[in-house]
Amino acid sequence: MVSSGKFYYLAPQSMLIRFDEPRGEYLMMKGSALFMKKRGKQGFHRKIQPGESETGLSMLLDLFRTG
């Protein structure tokens, strides 16, 4: 699968990946909230709980925060 799009970061805790292909899909983290929309499916929202095993998204966000 190949995707293309744009990556946005707003310090200290927000990030958005908006896909051009597949169009209309996105993934957003804002603090401990995760929002995701896939084509043909209803979007969903999930709160990441403290101590919960976090995904690579949190690691990516940490990279931008700490350099």
C-alpha positions in Angstrom: 0.0 0.0 0.0 1.3 3.4 -0.9 -0.1 6.6 0.7 0.7 10.3 0.2 -0.3 13.3 2.2 0.8 16.0 4.6 2.1 15.8 8.1 1.4 18.7 10.5 2.8 19.2 14.0 1.7 21.8 16.6 3.9 21.9 19.7 3.7 20.5 22.2 1.1 17.7 21.8 -0.7 17.8 18.5 -0.1 16.1 15.2 -2.1 15.5 12.1 -1.5 13.2 9.1 -3.9 14.1 6.3 -3.8 11.7 3.3 -4.2 12.9 -0.3 -4.2 9.2 -1.3 -6.3 7.6 -0.1 -8.3 10.9 -0.1 -10.2 11.8 3.0 -8.3 9.7 5.4 -6.6 11.2 8.4 -5.0 10.4 11.8 -4.8 13.0 14.5 -3.4 13.1 18.0 -4.2 15.9 20.4 -2.9 15.3 23.9 -4.1 11.9 24.9 -6.9 11.8 22.2 -6.5 9.8 19.0 -8.9 10.5 16.1 -8.8 8.4 12.9 -10.9 8.3 9.7 -10.5 5.6 7.0 -12.2 5.7 3.7 -15.6 3.9 3.7 -15.6 3.7 7.5 -17.0 5.8 10.3 -14.3 7.9 12.1 -13.5 7.0 15.6 -12.1 8.7 18.7 -10.1 7.0 21.5 -8.4 8.3 24.6 -5.0 6.9 25.4 -4.9 6.0 29.1 -1.9 6.7 31.3 0.4 3.7 31.3 -1.3 2.2 28.3 1.0 0.7 25.8 1.2 3.5 23.3 1.7 3.0 19.5 4.5 4.3 17.3 2.4 7.5 17.0 3.3 8.6 20.5 6.9 7.8 19.8 6.8 10.0 16.7 5.2 12.8 18.6 7.9 12.5 21.3 10.5 12.8 18.6 9.1 16.2 17.5 8.8 17.3 21.1 12.3 16.4 22.2 14.2 16.6 19.0 
